[in-house]
Amino acid sequence: MEFKDYEKNLEELKAILSRLESGELSLDENLNEYKKGMQLYSELDACLRRSKGELLKMEGELALPFQREGMENDGLFDDNPEEPTAF
């Protein structure tokens, strides 16, 4: 799902919620709207989870150059954060 689809689906979910809260729908209409809302919710949740995974992957790839084997600690990153590093 692309971002524009996410935004469109989120707006549709909000509209469904508004219709459900209005109290003006019949039982069948309520059930149908609820089903559509749950489907949209599931799609939106999956999109967010996928995006989070992509961000975590990118974050890991960006950190990789600093974690290469054989690199000396240059003192910029201290293992003991309670003691300030002198520059």
VMD Tcl script that builds the backbone (N, CA, C; Angstrom):
set m [mol new atoms 261]
animate dup $m
set s [atomselect $m all]
$s set {name element resname resid chain x y z} {
  {N N MET 1 A 0.847 -1.173 0.000}
  {CA C MET 1 A 0.000 0.000 0.000}
  {C C MET 1 A 0.890 1.231 0.000}
  {N N GLU 2 A 0.628 2.141 -0.893}
  {CA C GLU 2 A 1.384 3.377 -0.957}
  {C C GLU 2 A 0.818 4.374 0.043}
  {N N PHE 3 A 1.604 5.420 0.325}
  {CA C PHE 3 A 1.201 6.400 1.326}
  {C C PHE 3 A -0.137 7.043 0.975}
  {N N LYS 4 A -0.355 7.378 -0.310}
  {CA C LYS 4 A -1.625 8.015 -0.685}
  {C C LYS 4 A -2.790 7.060 -0.448}
  {N N ASP 5 A -2.577 5.755 -0.690}
  {CA C ASP 5 A -3.623 4.774 -0.415}
  {C C ASP 5 A -3.857 4.661 1.087}
  {N N TYR 6 A -2.783 4.740 1.855}
  {CA C TYR 6 A -2.901 4.686 3.305}
  {C C TYR 6 A -3.774 5.844 3.792}
  {N N GLU 7 A -3.471 7.038 3.321}
  {CA C GLU 7 A -4.231 8.221 3.725}
  {C C GLU 7 A -5.694 8.100 3.307}
  {N N LYS 8 A -5.933 7.627 2.092}
  {CA C LYS 8 A -7.299 7.462 1.596}
  {C C LYS 8 A -8.048 6.437 2.450}
  {N N ASN 9 A -7.398 5.317 2.745}
  {CA C ASN 9 A -8.035 4.276 3.553}
  {C C ASN 9 A -8.273 4.732 4.986}
  {N N LEU 10 A -7.360 5.528 5.519}
  {CA C LEU 10 A -7.545 6.058 6.869}
  {C C LEU 10 A -8.755 6.989 6.911}
  {N N GLU 11 A -8.905 7.813 5.907}
  {CA C GLU 11 A -10.069 8.701 5.840}
  {C C GLU 11 A -11.366 7.898 5.713}
  {N N GLU 12 A -11.335 6.835 4.925}
  {CA C GLU 12 A -12.516 5.977 4.782}
  {C C GLU 12 A -12.852 5.304 6.106}
  {N N LEU 13 A -11.838 4.853 6.827}
  {CA C LEU 13 A -12.069 4.235 8.139}
  {C C LEU 13 A -12.697 5.241 9.101}
  {N N LYS 14 A -12.238 6.476 9.063}
  {CA C LYS 14 A -12.827 7.517 9.911}
  {C C LYS 14 A -14.286 7.758 9.539}
  {N N ALA 15 A -14.592 7.747 8.243}
  {CA C ALA 15 A -15.970 7.941 7.789}
  {C C ALA 15 A -16.857 6.787 8.252}
  {N N ILE 16 A -16.347 5.569 8.171}
  {CA C ILE 16 A -17.096 4.398 8.630}
  {C C ILE 16 A -17.372 4.516 10.121}
  {N N LEU 17 A -16.371 4.890 10.884}
  {CA C LEU 17 A -16.536 5.047 12.328}
  {C C LEU 17 A -17.608 6.095 12.633}
  {N N SER 18 A -17.585 7.167 11.889}
  {CA C SER 18 A -18.575 8.223 12.074}
  {C C SER 18 A -19.987 7.711 11.785}
  {N N ARG 19 A -20.125 6.924 10.714}
  {CA C ARG 19 A -21.448 6.367 10.375}
  {C C ARG 19 A -21.908 5.382 11.447}
  {N N LEU 20 A -20.974 4.567 11.956}
  {CA C LEU 20 A -21.334 3.615 12.995}
  {C C LEU 20 A -21.760 4.329 14.284}
  {N N GLU 21 A -21.078 5.404 14.610}
  {CA C GLU 21 A -21.388 6.143 15.833}
  {C C GLU 21 A -22.664 6.974 15.718}
  {N N SER 22 A -23.116 7.219 14.488}
  {CA C SER 22 A -24.298 8.066 14.294}
  {C C SER 22 A -25.573 7.428 14.835}
  {N N GLY 23 A -25.618 6.093 14.844}
  {CA C GLY 23 A -26.821 5.404 15.308}
  {C C GLY 23 A -27.950 5.396 14.296}
  {N N GLU 24 A -27.680 5.832 13.087}
  {CA C GLU 24 A -28.723 5.928 12.056}
  {C C GLU 24 A -28.758 4.731 11.111}
  {N N LEU 25 A -27.868 3.774 11.273}
  {CA C LEU 25 A -27.801 2.630 10.370}
  {C C LEU 25 A -28.622 1.468 10.918}
  {N N SER 26 A -29.123 0.659 9.990}
  {CA C SER 26 A -29.824 -0.555 10.404}
  {C C SER 26 A -28.794 -1.575 10.895}
  {N N LEU 27 A -29.279 -2.663 11.451}
  {CA C LEU 27 A -28.375 -3.700 11.940}
  {C C LEU 27 A -27.518 -4.254 10.804}
  {N N ASP 28 A -28.142 -4.540 9.655}
  {CA C ASP 28 A -27.389 -5.048 8.501}
  {C C ASP 28 A -26.357 -4.036 8.022}
  {N N GLU 29 A -26.731 -2.772 7.961}
  {CA C GLU 29 A -25.787 -1.731 7.539}
  {C C GLU 29 A -24.632 -1.624 8.536}
  {N N ASN 30 A -24.960 -1.705 9.824}
  {CA C ASN 30 A -23.920 -1.677 10.853}
  {C C ASN 30 A -22.932 -2.829 10.672}
  {N N LEU 31 A -23.458 -4.029 10.438}
  {CA C LEU 31 A -22.583 -5.189 10.254}
  {C C LEU 31 A -21.693 -5.025 9.027}
  {N N ASN 32 A -22.281 -4.547 7.936}
  {CA C ASN 32 A -21.499 -4.345 6.706}
  {C C ASN 32 A -20.412 -3.283 6.902}
  {N N GLU 33 A -20.775 -2.188 7.552}
  {CA C GLU 33 A -19.790 -1.128 7.803}
  {C C GLU 33 A -18.691 -1.632 8.741}
  {N N TYR 34 A -19.087 -2.401 9.739}
  {CA C TYR 34 A -18.112 -2.958 10.676}
  {C C TYR 34 A -17.122 -3.863 9.940}
  {N N LYS 35 A -17.633 -4.713 9.067}
  {CA C LYS 35 A -16.761 -5.609 8.298}
  {C C LYS 35 A -15.791 -4.811 7.435}
  {N N LYS 36 A -16.304 -3.793 6.752}
  {CA C LYS 36 A -15.436 -2.952 5.920}
  {C C LYS 36 A -14.392 -2.242 6.776}
  {N N GLY 37 A -14.824 -1.758 7.934}
  {CA C GLY 37 A -13.908 -1.063 8.830}
  {C C GLY 37 A -12.807 -1.977 9.331}
  {N N MET 38 A -13.158 -3.192 9.691}
  {CA C MET 38 A -12.155 -4.134 10.176}
  {C C MET 38 A -11.178 -4.519 9.069}
  {N N GLN 39 A -11.661 -4.638 7.842}
  {CA C GLN 39 A -10.781 -4.932 6.709}
  {C C GLN 39 A -9.796 -3.776 6.484}
  {N N LEU 40 A -10.322 -2.552 6.524}
  {CA C LEU 40 A -9.449 -1.388 6.369}
  {C C LEU 40 A -8.437 -1.303 7.502}
  {N N TYR 41 A -8.896 -1.547 8.707}
  {CA C TYR 41 A -8.003 -1.518 9.865}
  {C C TYR 41 A -6.860 -2.522 9.683}
  {N N SER 42 A -7.201 -3.707 9.240}
  {CA C SER 42 A -6.200 -4.749 9.033}
  {C C SER 42 A -5.178 -4.318 7.976}
  {N N GLU 43 A -5.647 -3.725 6.885}
  {CA C GLU 43 A -4.752 -3.266 5.822}
  {C C GLU 43 A -3.855 -2.128 6.308}
  {N N LEU 44 A -4.433 -1.198 7.071}
  {CA C LEU 44 A -3.658 -0.078 7.601}
  {C C LEU 44 A -2.602 -0.564 8.589}
  {N N ASP 45 A -2.981 -1.495 9.436}
  {CA C ASP 45 A -2.049 -2.052 10.411}
  {C C ASP 45 A -0.896 -2.768 9.707}
  {N N ALA 46 A -1.214 -3.533 8.690}
  {CA C ALA 46 A -0.177 -4.244 7.932}
  {C C ALA 46 A 0.778 -3.252 7.266}
  {N N CYS 47 A 0.236 -2.166 6.754}
  {CA C CYS 47 A 1.058 -1.142 6.112}
  {C C CYS 47 A 2.008 -0.515 7.127}
  {N N LEU 48 A 1.509 -0.202 8.311}
  {CA C LEU 48 A 2.356 0.387 9.344}
  {C C LEU 48 A 3.445 -0.581 9.791}
  {N N ARG 49 A 3.088 -1.847 9.948}
  {CA C ARG 49 A 4.073 -2.848 10.358}
  {C C ARG 49 A 5.158 -3.018 9.295}
  {N N ARG 50 A 4.736 -3.028 8.026}
  {CA C ARG 50 A 5.690 -3.162 6.927}
  {C C ARG 50 A 6.623 -1.948 6.889}
  {N N SER 51 A 6.060 -0.760 7.074}
  {CA C SER 51 A 6.867 0.460 7.070}
  {C C SER 51 A 7.847 0.462 8.229}
  {N N LYS 52 A 7.397 0.031 9.396}
  {CA C LYS 52 A 8.291 -0.036 10.554}
  {C C LYS 52 A 9.444 -0.997 10.285}
  {N N GLY 53 A 9.138 -2.139 9.671}
  {CA C GLY 53 A 10.183 -3.101 9.325}
  {C C GLY 53 A 11.194 -2.519 8.357}
  {N N GLU 54 A 10.701 -1.763 7.377}
  {CA C GLU 54 A 11.607 -1.141 6.415}
  {C C GLU 54 A 12.499 -0.110 7.092}
  {N N LEU 55 A 11.915 0.670 8.004}
  {CA C LEU 55 A 12.706 1.673 8.722}
  {C C LEU 55 A 13.770 1.021 9.594}
  {N N LEU 56 A 13.398 -0.049 10.280}
  {CA C LEU 56 A 14.370 -0.750 11.119}
  {C C LEU 56 A 15.478 -1.354 10.268}
  {N N LYS 57 A 15.116 -1.860 9.102}
  {CA C LYS 57 A 16.120 -2.421 8.201}
  {C C LYS 57 A 17.083 -1.333 7.728}
  {N N MET 58 A 16.526 -0.185 7.334}
  {CA C MET 58 A 17.374 0.922 6.892}
  {C C MET 58 A 18.271 1.395 8.026}
  {N N GLU 59 A 17.713 1.473 9.222}
  {CA C GLU 59 A 18.499 1.889 10.381}
  {C C GLU 59 A 19.664 0.927 10.611}
  {N N GLY 60 A 19.399 -0.354 10.477}
  {CA C GLY 60 A 20.453 -1.351 10.632}
  {C C GLY 60 A 21.510 -1.245 9.557}
  {N N GLU 61 A 21.096 -0.968 8.326}
  {CA C GLU 61 A 22.053 -0.829 7.230}
  {C C GLU 61 A 22.913 0.410 7.408}
  {N N LEU 62 A 22.338 1.472 7.955}
  {CA C LEU 62 A 23.114 2.693 8.178}
  {C C LEU 62 A 24.118 2.509 9.302}
  {N N ALA 63 A 23.777 1.702 10.287}
  {CA C ALA 63 A 24.684 1.478 11.417}
  {C C ALA 63 A 25.779 0.495 11.060}
  {N N LEU 64 A 25.584 -0.306 10.034}
  {CA C LEU 64 A 26.535 -1.355 9.669}
  {C C LEU 64 A 27.957 -0.862 9.474}
  {N N PRO 65 A 28.218 0.240 8.774}
  {CA C PRO 65 A 29.610 0.661 8.586}
  {C C PRO 65 A 30.349 0.911 9.897}
  {N N PHE 66 A 29.629 1.260 10.952}
  {CA C PHE 66 A 30.256 1.540 12.240}
  {C C PHE 66 A 30.461 0.278 13.062}
  {N N GLN 67 A 29.947 -0.841 12.585}
  {CA C GLN 67 A 30.047 -2.089 13.327}
  {C C GLN 67 A 30.951 -3.103 12.650}
  {N N ARG 68 A 31.709 -2.682 11.657}
  {CA C ARG 68 A 32.572 -3.611 10.933}
  {C C ARG 68 A 33.651 -4.152 11.851}
  {N N GLU 69 A 33.958 -5.406 11.631}
  {CA C GLU 69 A 34.980 -6.076 12.432}
  {C C GLU 69 A 36.346 -5.450 12.160}
  {N N GLY 70 A 37.127 -5.309 13.199}
  {CA C GLY 70 A 38.469 -4.780 13.044}
  {C C GLY 70 A 38.570 -3.280 13.180}
  {N N MET 71 A 37.473 -2.585 13.296}
  {CA C MET 71 A 37.525 -1.133 13.457}
  {C C MET 71 A 37.849 -0.822 14.911}
  {N N GLU 72 A 38.752 0.081 15.097}
  {CA C GLU 72 A 39.161 0.492 16.444}
  {C C GLU 72 A 38.126 1.461 17.009}
  {N N ASN 73 A 37.953 1.417 18.318}
  {CA C ASN 73 A 37.085 2.371 18.985}
  {C C ASN 73 A 37.800 3.712 18.998}
  {N N ASP 74 A 37.193 4.725 18.416}
  {CA C ASP 74 A 37.838 6.035 18.341}
  {C C ASP 74 A 37.541 6.905 19.556}
  {N N GLY 75 A 36.824 6.352 20.542}
  {CA C GLY 75 A 36.536 7.092 21.758}
  {C C GLY 75 A 35.299 7.954 21.681}
  {N N LEU 76 A 34.682 8.058 20.500}
  {CA C LEU 76 A 33.479 8.877 20.372}
  {C C LEU 76 A 32.271 8.215 21.015}
  {N N PHE 77 A 32.260 6.905 20.982}
  {CA C PHE 77 A 31.139 6.172 21.552}
  {C C PHE 77 A 31.649 5.390 22.749}
  {N N ASP 78 A 31.272 5.828 23.919}
  {CA C ASP 78 A 31.738 5.216 25.150}
  {C C ASP 78 A 30.740 4.170 25.597}
  {N N ASP 79 A 31.244 3.032 26.065}
  {CA C ASP 79 A 30.373 1.977 26.554}
  {C C ASP 79 A 29.742 2.325 27.897}
  {N N ASN 80 A 30.291 3.294 28.607}
  {CA C ASN 80 A 29.775 3.697 29.893}
  {C C ASN 80 A 29.205 5.107 29.789}
  {N N PRO 81 A 27.898 5.242 29.508}
  {CA C PRO 81 A 27.311 6.565 29.243}
  {C C PRO 81 A 27.242 7.465 30.474}
  {N N GLU 82 A 27.479 6.933 31.684}
  {CA C GLU 82 A 27.392 7.745 32.887}
  {C C GLU 82 A 28.606 8.655 33.040}
  {N N GLU 83 A 29.718 8.260 32.461}
  {CA C GLU 83 A 30.931 9.073 32.548}
  {C C GLU 83 A 31.098 9.858 31.254}
  {N N PRO 84 A 31.190 11.172 31.335}
  {CA C PRO 84 A 31.341 11.963 30.112}
  {C C PRO 84 A 32.663 11.694 29.429}
  {N N THR 85 A 32.653 11.719 28.098}
  {CA C THR 85 A 33.859 11.517 27.319}
  {C C THR 85 A 34.583 12.846 27.189}
  {N N ALA 86 A 35.874 12.878 27.487}
  {CA C ALA 86 A 36.655 14.109 27.364}
  {C C ALA 86 A 37.077 14.272 25.911}
  {N N PHE 87 A 36.968 15.484 25.412}
  {CA C PHE 87 A 37.367 15.779 24.038}
  {C C PHE 87 A 38.635 16.582 24.017}
}
mol reanalyze $m
mol bondsrecalc $m
mol representation Tube
mol addrep $m
